[in-house]
Amino acid sequence: MKKLIVDIDNTLWDFSAVLYKRMVKVNPELTLYTEWHDLDFWKKYVTPRAFYSFIRDIHMDQYMFTPYHDAAPFLSSLKENGFHIIIASHRQKEALDPTERWLRANNLLFDEIHLSYDKTVLFDDCFGIVDDSPLILGKAYEAGIMGTGLKMPWNKYKDYPLFDSLTEVSLFVNSKHDAFRSPDYPLNPSP
């Protein structure tokens, strides 16, 4: 079975825009999310407790948000190509029900949901991962699995295959899968 890990936040929907709207109410000096060039941007603006509270609350309010317009066709394309889709997110376990309800309400196909702070535990028998985190993409490369995702301010200068839409990500993943016949075939370019 071809397993593919798919992130949620900033992969299936625009998490950063919502995080920005909530954080800027606490600190109006917060830079616009299009300027968040590293994952630790928030440390200059809010406390860790406040930051993680924002994230938790957004995950619990997941039903309020819509996915990217191409999220459902993206996942459908993967399923049609025979992928077993594992939705994986750095979320607390209590967010499982809101996450699953949101996925189902928006016709976002999946086979499993994995909520934890370590997606790498899923790497052993997976074809690849679709994620926005340069840390996760780097770990995928080190593990020898395909890593790709949407181009974001915090990852766009990294040397991983990143795209402007999920439609482009789908074409890339499916082409990598179709071409993958040899253990020597490169899933990732050199970072």
C-alpha positions in Angstrom: 0.0 0.0 0.0 1.3 3.4 -0.9 1.0 5.6 2.1 1.2 9.4 1.8 1.2 11.8 4.8 -0.7 15.0 4.3 -0.5 17.9 6.7 -3.5 20.1 7.4 -2.5 23.6 8.5 -1.1 25.7 5.6 -1.5 22.6 3.4 -5.3 22.0 3.2 -6.3 25.4 4.5 -5.0 28.9 5.2 -4.2 28.5 8.9 -1.7 31.5 9.0 -4.3 34.0 8.0 -6.6 33.0 10.9 -3.6 32.9 13.4 -2.7 36.4 12.3 -6.2 37.7 12.9 -6.3 36.3 16.4 -2.7 37.3 17.3 -2.9 40.9 16.0 -5.7 41.6 18.5 -3.3 40.9 21.3 -0.3 42.6 19.7 -1.1 45.2 17.0 2.6 45.4 16.1 2.5 41.8 14.7 3.9 41.6 11.2 1.6 40.4 8.4 1.7 36.6 8.0 3.2 37.0 4.5 6.3 38.2 6.3 6.7 35.3 8.6 10.0 34.0 7.2 10.8 31.6 10.1 8.7 29.4 12.3 9.7 31.3 15.4 8.3 34.6 14.3 5.8 34.7 17.1 8.4 34.9 19.9 8.8 38.6 19.4 5.0 39.3 19.8 3.4 36.9 22.3 4.2 34.5 25.1 4.5 30.8 24.4 1.4 30.3 26.5 -0.6 32.7 24.4 0.7 31.4 21.2 -0.1 27.8 21.9 -3.5 28.8 23.2 -4.3 30.6 19.9 -3.3 27.4 18.0 -5.4 25.1 20.3 -8.4 27.4 20.0 -8.1 27.5 16.2 -7.9 23.7 16.0 -11.0 23.4 18.2 -12.8 25.9 16.0 -11.8 24.1 12.8 -15.5 23.9 11.6 -15.5 27.7 11.1 -12.9 27.6 8.3 -13.0 26.5 4.7 -10.3 24.5 3.0 -8.3 25.8 0.0 -10.5 25.5 -3.1 -8.3 22.7 -4.6 -8.0 20.7 -1.4 -10.8 18.2 -2.1 -9.7 17.6 -5.8 -6.1 17.3 -4.5 -7.0 14.5 -2.1 -9.3 12.8 -4.6 -6.5 12.7 -7.2 -4.2 11.0 -4.7 -6.9 8.5 -3.8 -7.5 7.8 -7.5 -3.8 7.1 -7.9 -4.0 4.5 -5.1 -2.6 6.4 -2.2 -3.5 5.6 1.4 -3.8 9.1 2.9 -2.7 9.7 6.4 -3.8 13.2 7.6 -1.1 14.2 10.1 -1.0 17.4 12.2 0.8 18.8 15.2 -2.5 19.0 17.2 -3.5 18.0 20.6 -5.5 14.8 20.9 -8.6 16.7 22.0 -8.7 18.2 18.5 -9.4 14.8 16.9 -13.2 15.2 16.7 -13.2 18.7 15.3 -10.6 17.8 12.8 -12.4 14.7 11.6 -15.7 16.5 11.4 -14.1 19.3 9.3 -12.5 16.8 6.9 -15.7 14.9 6.4 -17.9 18.1 6.1 -15.6 19.4 3.4 -15.4 16.1 1.5 -11.6 15.8 2.2 -10.8 12.2 1.6 -8.5 10.4 4.0 -7.8 6.9 5.4 -6.3 7.8 8.8 -5.8 10.7 11.1 -2.6 11.1 13.1 -2.4 13.9 15.7 0.9 14.2 17.5 4.0 16.4 17.7 6.1 13.9 15.8 5.1 13.1 12.3 8.4 11.3 11.7 7.1 8.2 13.4 5.0 7.7 10.3 8.0 7.8 7.9 9.1 4.2 8.0 6.6 2.7 5.5 5.5 5.9 3.7 6.1 7.0 0.1 6.2 10.7 1.2 4.8 13.7 2.9 3.0 16.9 1.8 3.8 19.6 4.4 4.7 23.2 4.7 7.3 22.9 7.5 10.9 23.1 6.3 11.9 21.0 9.4 9.5 18.2 8.4 10.6 18.3 4.7 14.2 18.2 5.8 13.5 15.1 8.0 11.7 13.5 5.0 14.7 14.0 2.8 17.0 12.5 5.5 14.6 9.5 5.8 14.7 9.0 2.0 11.1 9.7 1.4 9.5 12.3 -1.0 8.8 15.6 0.6 6.8 18.5 -1.0 4.3 21.1 -0.2 2.9 24.6 -0.8 5.3 27.5 -1.1 5.1 29.7 2.0 7.2 32.6 3.3 8.9 30.4 5.9 9.9 27.6 3.4 10.2 29.3 -0.1 13.9 29.7 0.1 14.5 26.0 0.9 15.6 23.6 -1.7 12.6 21.3 -1.7 10.0 20.9 -4.4 7.4 23.5 -3.4 4.4 24.7 -5.4 1.9 27.6 -5.6 -1.2 25.3 -5.5 -2.4 21.9 -4.4 -3.1 21.1 -8.0 0.6 21.5 -8.8 1.5 19.4 -5.7 -0.8 16.7 -6.9 0.8 16.6 -10.3 4.2 16.4 -8.7 3.3 13.6 -6.3 1.5 11.6 -8.9 4.3 11.9 -11.4 6.9 10.9 -8.7 4.8 7.9 -7.9 4.3 7.0 -11.6 8.0 7.3 -12.3 9.2 5.6 -9.1 10.3 2.1 -10.2 13.9 2.0 -9.0 15.4 2.4 -5.6 17.9 4.8 -7.3 15.1 7.2 -8.4 15.5 10.5 -6.5 12.3 11.4 -4.5 13.9 14.7 -3.4 16.4 17.0 -4.9 19.5 17.7 -2.7 18.7 20.4 -0.2 
